Amino acid sequence: MKLFKKFAVAVILVSALAIPTFAGDLETPGKTPPPPPPPGNSITTTDESYQLLYDAYMAMLALY
């Protein structure tokens, strides 16, 4: 009888895992698309600002 119980539990477990589930990106109605990326000119200004921040950080580290 114990062998049958183990078999039944295994069958129930496999059956529960075999149920298909929805995964991934689900579309929602009424959702607006994201805005377009900024033009290429604004990307260069952020690169320059990152370079300035990096230089300021390195100057602060040089004090220690």
Secondary structure by P-SEA (a helix, b strand, c coil): caaaaaaaaaaaaaaaaacccccccccccccccccccccaaaaaaaaaaaaaaaaaaaaaaaac
